[in-house]
């Protein structure tokens, strides 16, 4: 009788541990899914890619100095916004799960090379850093991107994204360090290049 009772208790204990583990796994999967769902992306509207309207969005940063940051790159090196002082640049927030982000990043790669003689730079900041450096690096190589890719932090996200769920989001910063334009979602390559030219020209005097 005692052995049967002990066996029953052991079976119940094992069942409880198994159930708890399964419940925890489901909670973790649900949390991860909610985290990804919360990062909404704007899918490109091919009917509007030839529009002359800028895909700009309201942002508290427009017209203000770009918030300072020091973030790690994929090689573990610290990179600060101050390293680009005096350079017109684009700070582009993107995610590995975001198709529109990946669509426009090769454009920014082209701009970074085409306008390098004018001091222009591009900085990519990865939003979903939790996927790990290997996954991020793989995506970056597939896209052919060579400009700096940095890993975001909660502070940087708060400073730049203001709790916005939209990706990609880009901040055009002039030579004086002021944010002159903010865009969200995917516009056309011509639209983005026009804003790059505007950023280079701004603060030139």
N, C-alpha and C positions, 0 to 999 in steps of 0.2 A: 504494500500500500504506500509506504514511504517512498520507495523507488518510483512508483507510478506518479506520485505527487511531484517529486523532484524533476522527473522527465517532463511533466506537464509545465512546470515553472520554467524549465530551460527552453522548451519549445515556444512558450509565450514570450520569453525574453528575446529570443532570436527573432521572432516575428515582429516584436516591437521595434527592435533595432533596424530590421529590414524596411519596415513601414516608414520609420523616421527618415532613413536614408533616401527612400524613394520620394517621400514628401519634400525633403530638402532639395533633391535634384530637380523636381518639378518647379519648386519656387525659384531656384536659380535660373532655370530655362525661361520661366515666365518673366523674371526681372530683366534678363538679357534681352528678351524680345521687346519688352516695354522700352528699354533703353534705346534700342535701335529704332523702334517705331517713333520715338520722340524726336529723332533726328530726321525730320522730313526733308525731302529734296524737291526741288522744282524741276520737273521734266521739261526738256526743251519743246517749245511750240514752234514747229517748222513753219507755220503760217506767218509767224511774226519775226522770223530771223532776218528779214530784209527791212524791217521797220527802222525808221530813223530815230525813234524814241529810245532814250537811254533806259536800260533796265535798272534804274536807280531806285533806292528804297529810303524811307525816312530812317535816319540814324542820329542819335545824340552826338556822334563823333564828327559829323560833317562840319567843317569849318573850325575844328579844334585840333590841338596837337595830338598826334598819335600816341596812345599810352605806351610808356616804356615797358620793355619786357626783357628777360634773359631766359632763354629756353635751350633745351638740349637738342642737338641734331642727331641724326641716325648713327653717327660715329661716337656719340658720347661727349662731344665738344659743346661748350656753352657759347651761344650766339645771342648777342644783344641788339636791340634796335639801334642803339647808339653807334654800333659798328658801321651803320649805313648813313651816318650823319652827312648831310649835304648832297645826298643822292635822291633823285626821284625814284619811287618804287611802288610796287603793288604787294600788299600783304594779302595772301589768298588762303582762306580757310576752306579745307576740303576733307573728304572722308573716303576711305577705301570702298565703302558700300555705295557711294554716290556716283551713278553713271554720268550726270551732267558735269560733275567735277572733273572726271577723267576725260570728258570730251573737250573741255576747254584748257586743261593743263598743257597739252602740246602747243597750244596757241601761245600761252605765256612763255613757254620755252623758246618759241620763235622770237617773241618780242624781246626776251632777255638777251638774245644774241644780236638781233637787228639793231637794238637801241643801246647796246653796251657802250659804244663810243660816246654817247651822250650822258653816260653815267647812270643809266637806268638799271634797276635791279628788281628781281622778283623774289619774294620769300613765301614758301608754302608752309602752312601750319596744319598738321594733321589733327583732326578733331577726335577720331576714334583711336586714341593711343593704346587703348586696352587690347587691341588685336595683336600688339607686339611688333618689335622692330623687323623681324623676319618678313612678316606679311606686308608691312608698309614698304620695306625695301624692295620686295618683289614687285609690288604695284608700281613703284616709282621707276624701276628699271624697264618694266613693260611699256610704260608711257614715254620712255626716253627723256625723262626730266633730269636736268643736271643742276638746276638752281637749288639753293639750300632748302631742305625739308626739316622742319622743326616739330617737336612734340609739344602739344598744347598742355596747359595746366588749367585748373578751375579758375584761377585768378585772371589768366589771359583771356579765357572764354567770357568771363563776366565783364572784363574791360572792353572787349571788342564786340562780342555777339549780343550782349544785353539780353540774354535768355531767348534770343531768336532761334527757332528751330530750322531755319532755312540754310541750306547749303547748295552750291557753293556761295560764299560771301567774300567779296573782295573790297579792300580799302586802298584807295589811291592816295599816296602821300607825296606831297611836293618836296622840293629841295629844302624848304624851311621847316619840314617836319609836320606840316599841317595836312589833315585829311580833307581833300577837296571833293572826293566823290566816294560813294559806297554803292555797290551793286550786289544784288542777290539773285540766284538762279542763273540761267544760261541765256545770254544774248548772242548776237552774231559776232564773228571774229572781227568784222569791220567796226562794230560798236566798241568792242574792247580796245582795239588798236587806236581808235579815235580818242578814247579816254586816256590811254597811255601817252599819246602825243600831248594832250591837254595837261597831263601831270608833269611831263618834262618841261613844257613851256611855263607852267605856273612857278612863281617865285624865282624866275630867272634873273630878275633885276635886283 
